[in-house]
């Protein structure tokens, strides 16, 4: 029992005193220390790379989200619904085109063409004299 306690005390002293370890064991301890230092440096580099990777990933997500939003705006701007009882007249930069748009969902060039709605319902009025 006393021998085990003695070995534990010596191991503790060697653990706490690196100069004594170097004197006893020589270059092996220095080599192990270098390996440990390089491992620590690699771990620190991984932490830095991981942080950079998150930022790059975040930037990519933001760019993709902006592209998707822009595409949705273009898609919704290119669709026009003409309700029942109306006729659509297509204009390009304010100039009237020859096409007449019927009721339903219709496509147009976004931000260039516009569909103006005209009421085609019949109204009856009764006049009395």
Beta strands, then each sheet from edge to edge (+ up, - down):
strand 1: 79-82
strand 2: 86-92
strand 3: 95-101
strand 4: 104-107
strand 5: 113-119
sheet 1: 1+ 4-
sheet 2: 3+ 2- 5+
end
